[in-house]
Amino acid sequence: MDQHELEQARRLDARGAFAWEKMMGRLAGKVAVVTGGVSGIAFGVVEMYVAEGANVIVADIQAQKGATLEQRFPGSVFFSPCDIRDESDIARTIAMAEEKFGGLDIVVHAAASVDHKQKIVDLTTEAWDDGQANLLRSHVMCIKHAVGPMEKRGGGSVVLISSAAAENFSPAASMVYVVCKGAVLYLARWAAFELSSSNIRVNAIVPGAYATSMWGQLVGASKDVADVMPEYLDEMMAGSQPLPKAGKPMDIAYAATFLGSDESRFVTGTQLAVDGGLSVFRPAVPREKVMAYLEDAKAQAEAELQQAG
């Protein structure tokens, strides 16, 4: 890894802060596919899954970060370049789990985008189709292609990542994002019903406000800047829900580990909110204030990178 990649790994490690020595092998012998796993909350899932004994295929469009993950977890993680809007990419990624590790037990579909900010009256069919393909259809395709390999193993667990914005609107959210994330919740329930006879469990995690690089998309930040921005977002996140602290990737990782493990063998069709109480109450924060905070975080991240050279 070059110096930049090492620095990125350091940042992500600091945000995860997992107690590696305390892991108990809760996923020992299991094979997982995690989409969007090179950054954000899904990166935390990958870290914990490996620490708990799983072998992981990480699917993402960021190839350089994927290669870094493979180097960090040799033999336990393989990277699959994957555009989740493309069914053939998803099918190839699922097949890779069988090819590299002999089967598939868990799918965590976390990859997403927060683009397409048009109002309904301005929305183009192209923007809708692209957003829906990214935020909803990809969930369906991940389930579709996981069924066969999981049936060979006698069952499995699918974990879909929705959003608290689906039920408690955020001023920074888009209509496309909110509608599709809401549909993911119902998809999890339907798939849990349809696949129960195959012993395939399907559940949804509902995150609240998390400081991840996705926020950078809302203010046009470059990928490098967006990766640094989370360091400057904790104050905003801490004021986004009743619990006065920012959620961390490890909070989602703990939930995803439970749902992927045999501890949840009788849990299916559920919605697990990991949101600090945001689903109970969302403080009223004007969109203008949110965007101003993001712009400030972007400026601080740009300054840090410039100083680092």
C-alpha positions, 0 to 999 in steps of 0.5 A: 500500500502507498502512503495515501492508502495507509492513511485511509486505512488508519482513518477507517481503523480509528473510526471502527475501533474494534477490540479485536481480541474480544471477538468470539468467532461468531461467524466462523466457517461462514462466507459472506458477500458485503456490498459497498464494503470498502468504506462507510458503515459497510467497511465496519461490517467487513472488519467485524465479519473477518474478526468473527471468522468469516470469509468475505467477498467485498463488492464495490466500484472503488477498485483501489480501495478494494485492492487495499482490503485484499492486502490487509486481509489476505486469504479472508477477503477478495474484492469484486468490482461491482456496479450494483445497477448491473445484474450481471455484476451482482451475479458474478460477485455471488458466484465468486463467493462459491468459487473462492470459498465454496459457498455462501451463507450471508449477504449484506447489501449496503451499497447505495447512492444519495444522488438525484435531488430533483423534486417530483415536478422536475424528476426525469425518467432517467434519474428515477430509473438510475436511482431505483436501480441503485437503491431498490432493484439491486436489493432484489437482484442480490436476493435473487442470486443468493437463493441458489447458493444458500439453498445448497448450504441449507439456508442463509441470511440476507441483511438489507440496509434501509434508512431511517429517512424512509420513515422519518424524513430528513431535510437532506434526503431526496424523494428517490432515496426515501421512496426506495429505502421505504420499499426495501423494508417491505421487500425484506418482509416479502422475501422473508415470507417467500424464502422461509421454506428454504431456511433463508432469513431476510432482515433489514437494518435501519441506520440513522445518522452516520458520519460516512463519506456518502455525505460528501456527494451532497456537496460535490466533494471529491472522493478523497475529500469525502473520505476525510469529511466524516472526521468533521461530522460527529457534532452534526450527527450527535444532534440528529437523534435523542442519544447525544452521540454519533453512530459509528460503523461498528454499531451497524456491524454489531447488528449485522453480525447478530443477523448473520450469525446463528444467534438470530436463527429464529429471526426473519422479516424484521426491521432493526433500527440502529439509530440512537432513537431517531425513529422515535424523534428527529430534531427539526434541523433546517435543510439550510443548516445541514448543508452549511454544516456539510460545506464546512466539513468539506472545507475542513477536509480540503484544508487537511488534505492540502496541508498533508500535501 
